[in-house]
Amino acid sequence: MPMITAPVIPTARSGAPVRKTAPYENWRPPVIGVSLLVPVGPDALVVADLLGSTMLPTGCVYDGQTPEQAAQDVLRGAPDCLPLLRRVALAWAQMRRRKVITHVLATAPMTREAVGHLTYRDPRADMRVLPTMRVLNELTEAGRLRALVALQALATGETAYIEGGVVRPSAPSSLTQGP
């Protein structure tokens, strides 16, 4: 008579099966995005109000596109393109199955009149000019950290690096080297 056998499952001393886990790091390609820090005068920022949620204008960086090119797609309507200054922050976090990288780019200060012509990539959102302190109070914790670090980097002329919610002195080599 044939006998059916089951594979042997390793168990811990308590008798419970030992669960093998594989790291999820870089299981999928990274998600790369861009956020815009658009100052208006000395104490206001442009934000997108999307269904009651306040956020910095944000978009995706697609394959073959630079963050600067992607930033031009986030806000449209500026005469002669968006006046980008430079990248002020680079934030990355390892999620369960992929890395999320966000480039924060700053524009030259704009006037309220010039901001009035801008439209966000998502037609459901309204563009608003709010005082900087109010913006910081309304952002999520991660958004607030990115905005504060980006504002400081804009003021000092440096580029800031944020890894998993911690400000770092420099970017890791895995982010600065090409694929």
C-alpha positions in Angstrom: 0.0 0.0 0.0 1.5 3.4 -1.0 2.2 5.9 1.8 1.7 9.6 1.5 4.4 11.7 3.0 4.4 15.4 3.7 7.5 17.6 3.6 9.2 18.2 6.9 8.7 21.7 8.2 11.4 23.0 10.5 10.1 23.8 13.9 11.4 26.0 16.8 11.9 24.5 20.3 8.4 25.5 21.2 7.0 23.3 18.4 5.8 26.2 16.2 7.0 26.2 12.6 9.9 28.4 11.9 8.9 31.1 9.4 11.6 32.0 6.9 11.4 35.5 5.7 13.1 37.1 2.7 14.0 40.7 2.7 11.8 42.8 0.5 14.4 45.4 -0.3 14.3 46.5 -4.0 11.9 43.7 -4.9 10.4 46.1 -7.4 11.8 49.1 -9.2 11.9 52.3 -7.2 9.1 54.9 -7.4 10.7 58.3 -8.2 8.8 61.5 -7.7 9.3 65.2 -7.6 7.9 67.9 -5.2 8.0 71.6 -5.8 8.8 74.2 -3.2 7.4 77.4 -4.7 8.0 80.5 -2.4 5.7 83.5 -2.8 7.3 86.5 -1.1 9.2 86.1 2.1 6.6 84.1 4.1 4.2 82.1 1.8 4.3 78.9 -0.2 2.2 77.5 -3.1 0.3 74.3 -2.1 -2.2 72.1 -3.9 -5.5 71.6 -2.0 -6.6 68.2 -3.2 -10.0 67.3 -1.8 -9.3 69.1 1.5 -5.7 67.7 1.8 -2.9 70.2 1.7 0.3 69.1 0.0 3.3 70.5 -1.9 2.8 70.2 -5.7 4.0 66.7 -6.5 4.3 64.4 -9.6 6.1 61.3 -11.0 9.4 61.1 -12.7 9.0 58.7 -15.6 11.7 56.6 -17.3 14.0 58.7 -19.4 12.9 61.9 -17.7 14.9 64.2 -15.4 13.4 65.6 -12.2 13.5 69.1 -13.8 11.5 67.9 -16.8 9.0 66.2 -14.5 8.7 69.4 -12.4 7.6 71.3 -15.5 4.7 68.8 -15.9 3.5 69.2 -12.3 2.6 72.9 -12.6 1.6 74.4 -16.0 0.7 77.9 -17.1 3.8 79.7 -16.2 5.0 82.0 -19.0 8.4 80.8 -20.3 8.3 77.6 -18.1 8.6 77.3 -14.4 11.5 79.2 -13.0 13.4 76.3 -11.4 16.4 77.1 -9.2 17.8 73.8 -8.1 17.3 70.6 -6.2 17.2 71.5 -2.5 16.4 68.0 -1.0 16.5 64.4 -1.8 14.4 62.1 0.3 14.3 58.3 0.1 12.6 55.6 2.2 12.7 51.8 1.8 9.1 50.6 1.9 8.2 46.9 2.1 8.7 46.0 -1.5 10.4 49.1 -3.1 12.3 52.2 -2.5 10.5 55.6 -2.8 12.7 58.5 -3.9 11.5 62.1 -3.9 13.4 65.0 -5.4 12.4 68.4 -3.9 13.1 71.2 -6.3 12.8 74.9 -5.5 11.7 77.6 -7.9 12.6 81.3 -7.9 10.3 83.3 -5.7 7.1 84.0 -7.6 4.4 86.8 -7.3 0.8 86.1 -6.4 -0.1 87.2 -9.9 2.2 84.7 -11.6 0.9 81.9 -9.3 -2.6 82.7 -10.4 -1.8 81.4 -13.9 -0.5 78.1 -12.6 -2.6 74.9 -12.9 -1.8 71.6 -11.1 -1.5 68.4 -13.0 -4.6 67.0 -11.2 -7.7 69.0 -12.2 -9.4 68.2 -8.9 -6.9 70.3 -6.9 -6.9 74.0 -6.3 -3.7 76.0 -6.2 -3.4 78.1 -3.0 -0.9 80.5 -1.6 -0.8 80.1 2.2 1.5 81.4 4.9 4.5 79.1 5.4 3.6 78.4 9.1 0.1 77.3 8.2 1.4 75.1 5.4 3.8 73.4 7.8 0.9 72.8 10.3 -1.3 71.2 7.6 1.3 68.9 6.0 1.7 65.2 7.0 4.7 64.4 9.2 6.8 63.3 6.3 5.7 66.2 4.2 6.5 68.6 7.0 10.0 67.2 7.4 10.7 67.5 3.7 9.3 71.0 3.6 11.3 72.2 6.7 14.6 70.6 5.4 14.0 72.0 1.9 13.4 75.5 3.3 16.6 75.4 5.3 18.5 74.0 2.3 17.1 76.8 0.1 18.2 79.4 2.7 21.8 77.9 3.1 22.4 77.0 -0.6 23.0 73.4 0.3 21.2 70.2 -0.8 19.7 68.2 2.0 19.3 64.4 2.2 16.6 62.5 4.1 16.7 58.8 4.6 13.7 57.2 6.1 12.8 60.3 8.1 16.4 61.0 9.3 18.4 63.9 7.8 21.8 62.6 6.5 25.0 64.5 5.7 25.2 63.1 2.2 23.4 60.8 -0.2 24.4 57.1 -0.3 26.3 56.0 -3.4 23.4 53.8 -4.5 21.4 56.9 -5.2 24.1 59.0 -6.8 25.3 56.4 -9.2 23.5 55.5 -12.4 21.5 52.3 -12.8 
